[in-house]
Amino acid sequence: MMVEIEGICAPATFPRLPEALAALWRSLQLLPLGDVQADTLRHALTRPGAVELAAESIKRDGRLYLSFRMNGRLHSACIRPAEPPPNQE
């Protein structure tokens, strides 16, 4: 799974969705988010059933997309399947 926080950090790859969700939450915790935003993102990424809901979103939309405001600017966090390796012939 590929995790990216637009404008904040480069994409990173994780072997499974639970690890990707945990890594995204750890990264978001380091940002200067307000209490309400942090609680909302924590709930979305760590609540019971978060992995199943994220998997459903990725299956339906091709990605899990979360947005948040920081320093007066809108940012997005995305989890999506990692690109398959290029065909090497």
Secondary structure, DSSP 8 states (H G I E B T S, - for coil): -EEEETTTEEEEE-SSHHHHHHHHHHHHHTS---HHHHHHHHHHHHSTTHHHHHHHHHHHHSSEEEEEEETTEEEEEEEE---------
